[in-house]
Amino acid sequence: MKARTTLRKIVVSMWTTVDGFVAGPDDEMDWLLVDEHLQKYERALVDNAGSLMLGRITHADFAGHWPSTAQDPDQPDAVRGYAQRLDALDKIVVSASENTATWTNTRRLTHLDPAEITEIKREAGGDIVVYGSLTLVRSLADLRLIDELHLLVHPVFLRQGRALFEGGQPPARLELVSAEPFPSGVVLLKYRPA
């Protein structure tokens, strides 16, 4: 049997404002501009994915929403199809707590061990997509485990809220892979470590 030579990538996808916030001070996200182009990007991302990696809270939020949406005939076909794809993916929840939500195809990592992450990246399948989960994203960045960072930059200043990254770590240089503006004014920026 031939060994797998190409590692799966960890792709972080994050909706953010021009000033670097991912949510308002009370976790508001009423500033999001969701259009057909953004939805097509999200669908293509999960269609090419093999796994979702989420923190405990985001995993619980997703587990409480997407499985029922996947079965809801009142949902538009595009939304239901996206939900069905999320529901079918392998899920990796990173949580020290054993109190994690029940969701099909979920396994738990108690912490981020770079050697264990490398083994997961060697598994067959598409890339590993990370949504939300700020603590997880920051830990992955600190350990230099993010292979691609997709920022969906919305044309708004929040001026306060939850920042994508906080201080305390040295700067990290990124290399632009692509930039794609959407009619809504959102710009999809894809970066990889320089």
Beta strands, then each sheet from edge to edge (+ up, - down):
strand 1: 10-17
strand 2: 21-23
strand 3: 49-55
strand 4: 90-94
strand 5: 106-109
strand 6: 127-131
strand 7: 148-154
strand 8: 162-163
strand 9: 174-181
strand 10: 187-193
sheet 1: 5+ 4+ 3+ 6+ 1+ 7+ 10- 9+
sheet 2: 2+ 8-
end
